[in-house]
Amino acid sequence: MAPASAVAAGDDGERPRLSKTAVIERALQLADADGLDALTIRKLATALGVTPMALYWHFRSKEELLDALAYQVWSEIDVNVDGVTPWSAQLRRMLESLVRVLRTHPSGSQLLSEHEVQNTASLRAAEVALEVLRGAGFDAKHASALARAILWAGITLVLSEPGFEPGVSETERDEHQRKTKITLASQSPVDYPRLVECATAMTATDDPEFHYQLGVDMFIAAVESLATRQPPTP
């Protein structure tokens, strides 16, 4: 039986109608849990308690569905910056929001990197980022490159989080990290003294906040450094 939120009853005994919003929501849940590549129309239909043909009323193909999922992820990013705060604080707020959304949706990084569709949510994010960077004094060339870099910085931070592997169970991740730690720790202390010393820290998964805070700090510091070397924008 389909979840109550997925299907709305029709009037006068009509056949129940599947909500497009519910399809997107359930598809994103499946992609986040099992990985984007594991998401299929058939699996989604089964999860919603309908036939695959019912989904084609809303999405003509899996590619169209993925575009809708990408839009959903973009729309969750907060781009409402406070113009009163320094430009670097505005940029940090956007990057931190991007990271939060991508952490919430493990499939989000793959979605945004592989489905570079232009939609109102992605265009709005790009517009705000460019406005902040142009206001900081960057010319159009540098502002555009940095606006793109913000997206990839967020994606890279999430994908590089120790233990991040969508579709893999927690037990499997822990076992992989344990084996990696043993491999590093068992190297020759003569040839690789620092690797042996840092084996635990290199494979630690218990402090993801440190990973993200350091990554955001590094990116913002780099942009601030570049800003001091930019000639004033005409």
C-alpha positions as CSV (number, residue, x, y, z in Angstrom):
1,M,0.0,0.0,0.0
2,A,1.3,3.5,-0.9
3,P,2.2,5.9,2.0
4,A,-0.6,8.2,2.9
5,S,1.5,11.3,1.9
6,A,2.2,9.8,-1.6
7,V,-1.3,9.4,-2.9
8,A,-4.3,11.8,-2.8
9,A,-7.8,10.4,-3.1
10,G,-9.7,11.5,-6.2
11,D,-13.1,13.1,-6.1
12,D,-16.3,11.1,-6.6
13,G,-14.5,7.8,-6.4
14,E,-11.9,8.6,-9.0
15,R,-8.7,6.7,-9.1
16,P,-6.2,8.0,-6.5
17,R,-3.7,10.5,-7.9
18,L,0.0,10.4,-7.1
19,S,1.5,13.6,-5.9
20,K,4.5,14.9,-7.8
21,T,5.9,16.3,-4.6
22,A,5.6,13.0,-2.9
23,V,7.4,11.3,-5.8
24,I,10.4,13.7,-5.5
25,E,10.5,13.3,-1.7
26,R,10.5,9.5,-1.8
27,A,13.0,9.4,-4.7
28,L,15.4,11.6,-2.8
29,Q,15.0,9.4,0.3
30,L,15.8,6.3,-1.7
31,A,18.8,8.0,-3.4
32,D,20.1,9.2,0.0
33,A,19.8,5.8,1.6
34,D,21.0,3.5,-1.2
35,G,23.0,5.8,-3.5
36,L,21.9,7.7,-6.6
37,D,23.0,4.9,-9.0
38,A,20.7,2.5,-7.2
39,L,17.6,4.6,-7.8
40,T,15.4,3.2,-10.5
41,I,11.9,3.9,-11.6
42,R,10.8,0.4,-10.7
43,K,12.3,0.6,-7.2
44,L,10.6,4.0,-6.7
45,A,7.3,2.7,-7.9
46,T,7.5,-0.2,-5.5
47,A,8.3,2.1,-2.6
48,L,5.3,4.3,-3.5
49,G,3.0,1.3,-4.0
50,V,2.2,2.1,-7.6
51,T,3.1,0.8,-11.0
52,P,6.1,2.3,-12.9
53,M,3.6,3.7,-15.5
54,A,2.0,5.9,-12.8
55,L,5.3,7.7,-12.4
56,Y,5.6,8.5,-16.1
57,W,2.6,10.8,-15.7
58,H,5.0,13.1,-13.8
59,F,8.4,12.3,-15.3
60,R,8.9,11.0,-18.8
61,S,12.3,9.5,-18.0
62,K,14.7,8.9,-15.1
63,E,16.8,11.8,-16.3
64,E,13.8,14.1,-15.9
65,L,13.3,12.8,-12.4
66,L,17.0,13.4,-11.5
67,D,16.7,16.9,-12.8
68,A,13.8,17.4,-10.4
69,L,15.8,16.0,-7.5
70,A,18.7,18.4,-8.3
71,Y,16.2,21.3,-8.3
72,Q,15.0,20.1,-4.9
73,V,18.5,20.1,-3.5
74,W,19.3,23.5,-4.9
75,S,16.1,24.9,-3.5
76,E,17.0,23.9,0.1
77,I,20.2,26.0,0.0
78,D,19.8,29.3,1.9
79,V,20.9,32.2,-0.3
80,N,19.3,34.9,1.7
81,V,22.5,36.7,2.8
82,D,22.6,39.7,5.1
83,G,23.9,42.7,3.1
84,V,24.9,44.5,6.2
85,T,27.5,41.9,7.2
86,P,31.0,41.8,5.6
87,W,31.1,40.2,2.2
88,S,33.3,37.3,3.5
89,A,30.6,36.5,6.1
90,Q,27.9,36.5,3.4
91,L,30.1,34.0,1.4
92,R,30.7,31.9,4.4
93,R,27.0,31.7,5.1
94,M,26.3,30.5,1.6
95,L,29.0,27.8,1.7
96,E,27.9,26.6,5.2
97,S,24.3,26.3,4.0
98,L,25.5,24.4,0.9
99,V,27.5,22.0,3.0
100,R,24.5,21.4,5.4
101,V,22.2,20.6,2.6
102,L,24.7,18.2,1.0
103,R,25.3,16.5,4.3
104,T,21.5,16.1,4.7
105,H,21.3,14.5,1.3
106,P,24.2,12.1,0.7
107,S,23.1,11.9,-3.0
108,G,23.2,15.6,-3.3
109,S,26.9,15.9,-4.3
110,Q,26.5,13.5,-7.2
111,L,23.2,15.2,-8.2
112,L,24.6,18.7,-8.4
113,S,27.9,17.6,-10.1
114,E,26.3,15.3,-12.7
115,H,23.1,17.2,-13.4
116,E,24.2,20.8,-14.2
117,V,20.7,21.9,-15.3
118,Q,19.8,25.5,-15.2
119,N,16.8,26.0,-13.0
120,T,15.4,29.0,-11.0
121,A,17.0,27.7,-7.7
122,S,20.5,27.2,-9.2
123,L,20.3,30.5,-11.1
124,R,19.3,32.3,-7.9
125,A,22.3,30.8,-6.0
126,A,24.7,31.8,-8.8
127,E,23.2,35.3,-8.9
128,V,23.7,35.9,-5.2
129,A,27.2,34.5,-5.2
130,L,28.2,36.7,-8.1
131,E,26.7,39.8,-6.4
132,V,28.6,39.2,-3.2
133,L,31.9,38.6,-5.1
134,R,31.4,41.6,-7.4
135,G,30.7,43.7,-4.3
136,A,33.9,42.5,-2.8
137,G,35.8,44.0,-5.7
138,F,36.4,41.0,-7.9
139,D,36.1,41.5,-11.7
140,A,33.7,39.4,-13.7
141,K,36.3,36.8,-14.6
142,H,37.4,36.2,-11.0
143,A,33.9,36.4,-9.5
144,S,32.7,33.8,-12.0
145,A,35.5,31.4,-11.3
146,L,35.0,31.8,-7.5
147,A,31.2,31.4,-7.7
148,R,31.8,28.0,-9.4
149,A,34.5,27.2,-6.9
150,I,32.0,27.6,-4.0
151,L,29.9,24.8,-5.4
152,W,32.9,22.5,-5.8
153,A,34.3,23.4,-2.4
154,G,31.1,22.2,-0.8
155,I,30.9,19.0,-2.9
156,T,34.5,18.2,-2.2
157,L,34.2,18.7,1.5
158,V,31.3,16.3,1.7
159,L,32.8,13.7,-0.6
160,S,36.1,13.8,1.3
161,E,34.5,13.4,4.8
162,P,36.2,10.4,6.3
163,G,33.8,7.5,6.1
164,F,31.4,9.1,3.6
165,E,30.1,6.4,1.3
166,P,26.4,6.5,0.3
167,G,24.8,3.1,0.1
168,V,27.3,1.5,2.4
169,S,26.3,0.3,5.9
170,E,27.8,1.8,9.0
171,T,29.4,-1.6,9.8
172,E,31.0,-1.8,6.4
173,R,32.4,1.8,6.7
174,D,33.8,1.1,10.2
175,E,35.5,-2.0,8.9
176,H,37.0,-0.2,6.0
177,Q,38.3,2.6,8.2
178,R,39.7,0.0,10.7
179,K,41.6,-1.7,7.9
180,T,42.9,1.6,6.5
181,K,44.2,2.6,10.0
182,I,46.0,-0.8,10.4
183,T,47.6,-0.4,7.0
184,L,48.9,3.1,7.8
185,A,50.0,2.2,11.3
186,S,51.9,-0.9,10.1
187,Q,54.1,1.0,7.7
188,S,57.8,1.3,8.5
189,P,58.4,4.0,11.1
190,V,61.7,4.7,9.5
191,D,60.3,5.4,6.0
192,Y,56.9,6.9,7.0
193,P,57.2,8.2,10.6
194,R,54.5,10.8,10.3
195,L,52.0,8.4,8.6
196,V,52.5,6.0,11.5
197,E,52.2,8.8,14.0
198,C,49.0,10.1,12.4
199,A,47.4,6.8,11.5
200,T,44.5,7.3,13.9
201,A,43.9,10.9,13.0
202,M,44.1,10.2,9.3
203,T,41.3,7.6,9.5
204,A,39.2,9.2,12.3
205,T,35.4,9.5,11.7
206,D,34.3,10.7,15.1
207,D,34.8,14.5,14.5
208,P,33.2,15.5,11.1
209,E,32.6,19.0,12.4
210,F,36.3,19.6,12.5
211,H,36.6,18.4,8.9
212,Y,33.9,20.8,7.7
213,Q,34.9,23.8,9.8
214,L,38.5,23.6,8.6
215,G,37.5,23.2,5.0
216,V,35.2,26.3,5.1
217,D,37.8,28.3,7.0
218,M,40.4,27.4,4.3
219,F,38.2,28.4,1.4
220,I,37.1,31.7,2.9
221,A,40.7,32.6,3.9
222,A,41.8,31.9,0.4
223,V,39.1,34.1,-1.2
224,E,39.9,36.9,1.3
225,S,43.6,36.7,0.4
226,L,42.7,37.0,-3.3
227,A,40.6,40.0,-2.6
228,T,43.5,42.0,-1.2
229,R,45.3,41.5,-4.5
230,Q,42.5,42.5,-6.8
231,P,42.5,46.0,-8.4
232,P,39.4,48.0,-7.6
233,T,36.5,47.1,-9.9
234,P,35.6,50.0,-12.2
